[in-house]
């Protein structure tokens, strides 16, 4: 003889309240864990997107900053102005030095005659 379970639309299940409450609590616990894991996964995905964006911006900065495509520091601008000023001063001094050397040569020529 084979024994089987007779399942039909009119079948009945007898559960006591303790078992029913246990099943409901287990389902709620599983749902809570599921939703907390979903939330954590979403947060981690957002963190990955932010890190990729920051990494891309860092790469762009690393390439463009040395080229001067992203501007310059205020100290760099002051340094550039100072260098330009000193360069002009040196050129003026070189011109004066050349003039003085010519005057000395002219004076030496005139005194040797």
FENBELSUL-V107316 format. One record per backbone hydrogen bond with DSSP energy under -1.0 kcal/mol. NH is the residue of the N-H (numbers start at 1). CO is the residue of the C=O. If there is no record, write none. Layout:
NH;CO + NH;CO
This chain:
11;8 + 20;16 + 21;17 + 22;18 + 23;19 + 24;20 + 25;21 + 26;22 + 27;23 + 28;24 + 29;25 + 30;26 + 31;27 + 32;28 + 33;29 + 34;30 + 35;31 + 36;32 + 37;33 + 38;34 + 39;35 + 40;36 + 41;37 + 42;38 + 43;39 + 44;40 + 45;41 + 46;42 + 47;43 + 48;44 + 49;45 + 50;46 + 51;47 + 52;48 + 53;49 + 54;50 + 55;51 + 56;52 + 57;53 + 58;54 + 59;55 + 60;56 + 61;57 + 62;58 + 63;59 + 64;60 + 65;61 + 68;65 + 69;64 + 77;73 + 78;74 + 79;75 + 80;76 + 81;77 + 82;78 + 83;79 + 84;80 + 85;81 + 86;82 + 87;83 + 88;84 + 89;85 + 90;86 + 91;87 + 92;88 + 93;89 + 94;90 + 95;91 + 96;92 + 97;93 + 98;94 + 99;95 + 100;96 + 101;97 + 102;98 + 103;99 + 104;100 + 105;101 + 106;102 + 107;103 + 108;104 + 109;105 + 110;106 + 111;107 + 112;108
